[in-house]
Amino acid sequence: MPPLFRGTASTTALLLAGMMVLAGPGIAWAQEDAAPEAAPAEPAAKPKPRPRKPAPKKEEAKEPAKETPSPAATGTVLEPAAASGPAQWPAGASSVSESYGDWTMTCNRAEARTDCVIIQSQGDRRTGKRLFSIELRPPKDGKSEGLILMPFGLQIEPGVSFKLDDRQLGKGAPFSFCVSDGCLVPISLPTLATDAMRTATSLTISATKPDAKEPTIITVPLSGFAAAFARASAFGS
């Protein structure tokens, strides 16, 4: 009869092996249960708000265009085409003076006589001394009488010559006599000449100096001449 101790050892070994087999799945389950839980899923991103459409810009109110005042509204007469009858004198006035471009029109009346003249003067701005002037009266019997003041230092004998823009005007005029401001040249212009001066740009007056090769030339701008001459004729008629 075999000893009991061996049988008991074999039986014990079988029992231990069976327990390990049975315990195996339990251990695995325990390990699986002990595994860390998965992190919760992040919440879905919120949709971005749609950009708002910009509000329409309000149109700025445009200022109405400023109207340019007419010469009649400002009281300035620019270029009257021609005198339409006698001019009206201001109430109680015995003299009137108006400026047109480079020319000044002056009229004086005493009793039934009226004397009108248009004049342009040139001089030294620093000293205020007059060096040149030209004056004309309204036409009478088809001619406009006038006077030119020329500076000192010119030859008397040849007199002066005239050009209207680039055209020769007349045959010139002689000196008459000298005064404290300069030497005088009387002129008498036919209506044909004054009519041409209305549309010309400038009148040039030439004179010579002793021992000078080039003539002395004085330029007379004619801006405003037509208006001043027409007004003088209107007041003088």
C-alpha positions in Angstrom: 0.0 0.0 0.0 1.6 3.3 -1.1 2.1 5.9 1.6 -0.5 8.5 2.2 2.0 11.4 2.1 2.6 11.1 -1.7 -1.1 10.9 -2.5 -1.7 13.9 -0.4 1.1 15.9 -2.1 -0.3 15.1 -5.6 -3.7 16.0 -4.6 -2.5 19.3 -3.1 -0.6 20.2 -6.2 -3.7 19.6 -8.4 -5.8 21.7 -6.1 -3.3 24.5 -6.2 -3.2 24.4 -10.0 -6.9 24.4 -10.2 -7.1 27.4 -7.9 -4.6 29.3 -10.0 -6.6 28.5 -13.1 -9.7 29.7 -11.4 -8.0 32.7 -10.0 -6.4 33.7 -13.3 -9.5 35.2 -14.9 -10.4 36.9 -11.6 -7.0 38.6 -11.5 -7.3 39.7 -15.1 -10.7 41.1 -14.4 -9.4 42.9 -11.4 -6.6 44.5 -13.5 -9.1 45.5 -16.2 -11.4 47.0 -13.6 -8.4 48.9 -12.0 -7.5 50.5 -15.4 -7.9 54.3 -15.4 -11.2 55.5 -16.8 -10.9 57.3 -20.2 -11.0 61.1 -20.0 -14.3 62.5 -20.9 -14.6 63.9 -24.4 -14.1 67.6 -24.7 -17.3 69.5 -25.4 -17.7 70.4 -29.1 -16.5 73.9 -29.9 -19.2 76.5 -30.1 -19.8 77.9 -33.6 -18.3 81.3 -34.1 -20.8 84.1 -34.5 -21.2 85.4 -38.0 -19.7 88.9 -38.6 -22.4 91.5 -38.7 -22.8 93.6 -41.8 -21.6 97.2 -41.3 -24.4 99.7 -41.1 -24.8 101.7 -44.3 -23.0 105.1 -44.0 -25.1 108.1 -43.8 -24.6 110.4 -46.7 -23.3 113.7 -45.6 -25.4 116.6 -46.6 -23.6 118.5 -49.4 -23.4 122.3 -49.0 -25.2 124.1 -51.8 -22.8 125.7 -54.3 -22.1 129.3 -53.5 -23.3 131.6 -56.2 -20.9 134.1 -57.5 -22.4 137.6 -57.0 -23.0 139.5 -60.2 -21.2 142.8 -60.8 -24.5 144.5 -60.3 -24.9 143.0 -56.9 -21.5 144.1 -55.7 -21.7 147.6 -57.2 -18.6 147.0 -59.4 -18.9 147.7 -63.1 -16.4 145.6 -65.1 -16.6 146.2 -68.9 -19.7 147.9 -70.1 -20.0 147.4 -73.8 -20.9 151.0 -74.5 -22.5 154.0 -72.9 -26.3 154.0 -73.4 -27.2 157.6 -72.9 -26.1 160.0 -70.2 -25.0 158.5 -66.8 -27.0 159.3 -63.7 -25.1 161.5 -61.2 -25.4 160.7 -57.5 -27.9 163.0 -55.8 -26.2 166.2 -54.8 -22.7 165.2 -56.1 -20.5 167.5 -58.0 -17.8 165.0 -58.7 -17.5 161.3 -59.2 -14.5 159.0 -59.4 -14.4 155.3 -60.5 -11.7 152.8 -61.1 -11.6 150.2 -63.9 -8.5 148.0 -64.1 -5.5 150.2 -64.5 -7.5 153.3 -65.3 -9.4 155.9 -63.2 -12.3 157.9 -64.5 -12.9 161.3 -62.8 -15.7 163.8 -63.6 -16.4 167.2 -62.2 -19.3 169.5 -62.9 -20.0 173.1 -62.2 -23.3 174.6 -63.2 -23.9 173.4 -66.7 -20.4 172.3 -67.6 -19.0 168.8 -67.0 -15.3 167.9 -67.4 -14.4 164.2 -67.5 -11.0 162.5 -67.9 -9.6 159.0 -67.7 -6.0 158.7 -66.4 -3.3 156.2 -65.6 -0.2 157.0 -63.6 3.0 155.2 -62.9 5.7 156.1 -60.4 8.3 155.0 -57.9 6.6 152.9 -55.2 9.3 153.6 -52.7 9.1 157.3 -52.9 5.5 157.7 -54.2 6.8 160.1 -56.8 4.9 160.2 -60.1 7.1 159.5 -63.1 4.6 159.0 -65.9 1.0 159.6 -66.6 -1.4 159.6 -69.6 -4.9 161.2 -69.6 -7.6 161.3 -72.3 -10.9 163.1 -72.5 -14.2 161.8 -74.1 -14.3 162.3 -77.9 -15.4 165.5 -79.3 -15.7 166.2 -83.0 -14.2 162.7 -83.7 -11.1 163.3 -81.6 -10.0 162.6 -78.0 -7.6 165.2 -76.6 -5.1 164.2 -74.0 -1.8 164.8 -72.3 1.2 162.6 -71.5 3.7 163.3 -68.8 7.2 161.8 -69.6 10.1 161.6 -67.1 13.1 163.9 -67.3 16.3 162.9 -69.1 14.9 162.4 -72.6 15.7 164.1 -75.9 13.1 166.7 -76.7 13.7 167.0 -80.4 12.5 163.6 -81.7 9.4 163.5 -79.5 7.7 160.2 -78.8 6.3 157.4 -80.9 3.5 155.0 -80.2 2.7 151.3 -80.7 -0.6 149.5 -80.1 0.4 145.9 -79.2 2.8 145.2 -82.2 1.4 147.8 -84.6 2.6 151.3 -85.2 0.1 153.9 -84.0 0.2 157.3 -85.8 3.3 159.4 -86.5 4.2 160.2 -83.0 4.0 163.5 -81.1 6.4 166.2 -80.1 7.2 167.5 -76.6 5.6 170.8 -75.6 7.2 172.0 -72.4 8.4 170.7 -69.0 7.1 171.1 -65.5 8.3 170.2 -62.1 7.3 166.5 -62.5 8.5 166.0 -66.1 7.9 167.0 -69.7 4.5 167.2 -71.4 3.4 165.7 -74.7 -0.1 166.9 -75.9 -1.9 164.2 -78.0 -5.0 164.1 -80.1 -6.3 160.6 -81.0 -8.9 160.0 -83.6 -11.9 157.8 -82.9 -10.3 155.1 -85.0 -7.3 154.9 -82.6 -9.4 154.9 -79.3 -11.7 152.2 -80.8 -8.6 150.1 -81.4 -7.4 150.7 -77.9 -10.6 149.2 -76.5 -9.6 145.7 -77.7 -5.8 146.0 -77.5 -3.6 144.8 -74.6 -1.1 147.5 -74.2 0.1 150.9 -75.6 3.9 151.4 -75.7 5.5 154.9 -75.8 9.1 155.2 -76.9 11.5 158.1 -76.5 15.3 158.4 -76.8 18.0 159.4 -74.3 21.1 161.4 -75.2 24.0 159.0 -76.1 21.8 155.9 -75.6 21.6 153.2 -78.2 18.3 151.7 -77.0 15.1 153.8 -76.7 13.3 154.3 -73.4 10.0 152.4 -73.6 7.1 152.9 -71.3 4.3 150.3 -71.4 0.7 151.4 -70.7 -1.6 148.5 -69.8 -5.1 148.9 -71.4 -7.0 146.7 -68.9 -10.1 148.6 -68.0 -9.6 151.2 -70.7 -12.8 150.4 -72.6 -15.0 150.6 -69.5 -13.4 153.8 -68.2 -13.6 155.5 -71.6 -17.3 154.5 -72.0 -18.2 155.9 -68.5 -16.4 159.1 -69.1 -18.3 159.5 -72.4 -21.6 158.8 -70.6 -21.0 161.4 -67.8 -19.6 163.9 -70.3 -22.5 163.8 -72.7 
